[in-house]
Amino acid sequence: MIFEIIRLYLKFVIVILEEVAIQTQKAWIDSRHPMVNQRLWGLTLLERNIRELQKLGFHEVVVITNEGLNPVTHFCHGIPEAIDVKVEIIKDGSGVEHLCSYLEKEAGSVLTLTGHALNDRRLLSILRDAQSDYVLIAESGSNPVAAARLSHNSVSKLASTSTAGLTGFLSELLEHDCTPPLDLTTFDPYIDNLRREIPPFLLAIENDTELKEADMLLRETVHKGVLEFVAKYIHPPLEFGGVQLIAHTKITPNQITIFWLLLAALTIPLFMQGHLVIGLVLAAISGVLDGVDGKLARLTLRYSKVGDMLDHIGGTLYDAIWYLALGWYFSQGDPYSTAAQFTYVLVISYLFHRIVPGLFRKLHKHEIYDYGKIDIFMRLVGSRMNNNIWLLLAGAVLGYAEQAYFAICVWMLLTAGWYILRFFWVTAKSLVLNKNARLTGTS
């Protein structure tokens, strides 16, 4: 346990140092559609795109818009300090003319996108890192649009003739072979930290139906696909409901994190003194808030590696302390009691429960929780803090708190045992396959 906390602390320090490095990129956004001022989870569509670009390291954005829209004045959380936003009003001529004129003045390539669209950060990242100019039109969604990495050389052939909108203009560039399309045939839709697949998207939002589609899509991008029962079926409506209440306010994700950490600390003396019901209710609330801070951060694009590490370290630390505090109460401080023996089993099993999945990931480059269908099922029904809190709360309310605690100890032992067996099974199978592959390759 001590080594795990030290490892997390060192990673926390490294993350802080890494956030100092900022890339320099430029972008151009067509924001002439009225929907750029439409809010979605506390951010206008244009504000969301600018924050996405800032997170990707862009330092300058040129926004073209129509007179009267005033998109910057509709921002909920303002413009991030790390990015320079220049707003230009288009009165005469087309947006394409402005783009071509802008590219003519730029020495390098510029990322171009639509301001009233939900733009997939994975695709924006690919365009940012591309070694040459590309046009990308994602096919998923009911109203796909285009984005591109462009330079003056790419658009010069059509600059004087095209009057199309941005997506139409980018389509013309493809048709005339001015700029190659970005090939997504090898794109992996699996998002590792979410443990789910999400097809790449560039979705224009021009009506309420498309706004609802974008809302559902955003929910998928912030909610893990493989979870334990409580986190999968009980927490989501509470977490998303909480985010809806505060997404447009000045409340920050880190403030929510600090609040639930303090709330979690308050439960420790309650557990030790036997005030189980109120302690478990507070623990359940802190579990929900643990999900609210992450969703608030990702939905409003106010996340940071520092905040994520603080959340992760806090969760790992409190889980262990809660188990020890509960063990202290049920054993009455007697290290030789039956409850103490069960607590030893619980804590040791918990340590294996934390360590083995980490080793599995390092060795197999994949989460153990969704490696196969059986692993998804085991994550759903296995012993996890969220599941344990609700089971123990039910036991405490019904007058069977000690029995429920013993059941959790056995449940954690079985869950840890499963992960240990699964680790050795998959590892052994992988070694056999690799050996056979080497023999086949040399025969």
Beta strands, then each sheet from edge to edge (+ up, - down):
strand 1: 26-30
strand 2: 39-40
strand 3: 43-44
strand 4: 60-65
strand 5: 84-89
strand 6: 110-114
strand 7: 117-119
strand 8: 134-137
strand 9: 146-150
strand 10: 190-191
strand 11: 196-197
strand 12: 202-204
sheet 1: 5+ 4+ 1+ 6+ 9- 8+
sheet 2: 2+ 3-
sheet 3: 7+ 12-
sheet 4: 10+ 11-
end
